[in-house]
Amino acid sequence: MTQQYASFGVLPFKFHSNLPTVDATCSTVCLRARPHHTTGMTETTRTLLVVDDHPLMLEGLSQIATQALPGHAVKQASSFAQARQHALSEEPPELVLLDPGLPDLHGLSAIQGMVKALPAGAVVVISANDQPQDQEAAWAAGARAFISKSARPEDLIAGLQAVALGERVLITRQQGMVEPPPTPQEQAGLSARQLEVLAAMCAGDSNKLIAQRLQITEKTVKAHVGAIFDKLDVVNRTQAALAARRLGLVPDRPQDPSS
């Protein structure tokens, strides 16, 4: 099979003649991947959403995504409003490849908004700006991966496959695929249960309410609260909430995209 190559800005894309064709009947362009069949089970289609406001980049990234995850239906959006509509649909995507430089919601607010709209999914930020501060902002906003738009196609494919398996991914312009930094939770040394207690504390819940919601005793909640105070080096709930937000352990309230 003869392969054809094209270049979109800084990222070369490899096009295969047997890739899925564009379904012109979709309100947003939808690349149809082969559906995943499971014998004896109800068929479900896993979905990946590509979000970019530049048509050539949107098309090229969609082709790469189709190669990386052929078991996913690849959909497209050119604005945050369209992407959010997909995220809030009855069949939301399990993975979003997001360029945060969108015309209707930009940068950190776009990342935070997509993470909030898709709490069970993975948000992969792909950006032409890949300085350390850009990466740190993406991690703090809750992104599962950060990929430079200067990445090689084979690295992008490997990165998407890793994210689909639940891994965190960092691909930079200079170094390619590298080990991502530890998460704020890892840095703080908090357990999954302690993070749940901390989130409830930041929401203003009492020990009694936390115990009821997590189905543990108040004594256990108090033990977790004491451990959280020690690990965050604080002495009360107010300081713990401030530290949690500063460290990115709980999300800040993102800008309302509908406002």
NORDASUL-V258255 format. One record per helix or strand of 3 or more residues. SS is the DSSP state (helix for helix, strand for strand). FROM is the first residue (numbers start at 0). LEN is the number of residues. If there is no record, write none. Layout:
{{SS | FROM | LEN} {SS | FROM | LEN}}
This chain:
{{strand | 3 | 5} {strand | 10 | 5} {strand | 45 | 6} {helix | 54 | 14} {strand | 71 | 6} {helix | 79 | 8} {strand | 94 | 4} {helix | 107 | 10} {strand | 121 | 6} {helix | 131 | 10} {strand | 144 | 4} {helix | 152 | 12} {strand | 168 | 4} {strand | 175 | 3} {helix | 183 | 5} {helix | 191 | 11} {helix | 206 | 8} {helix | 217 | 15} {helix | 236 | 10}}
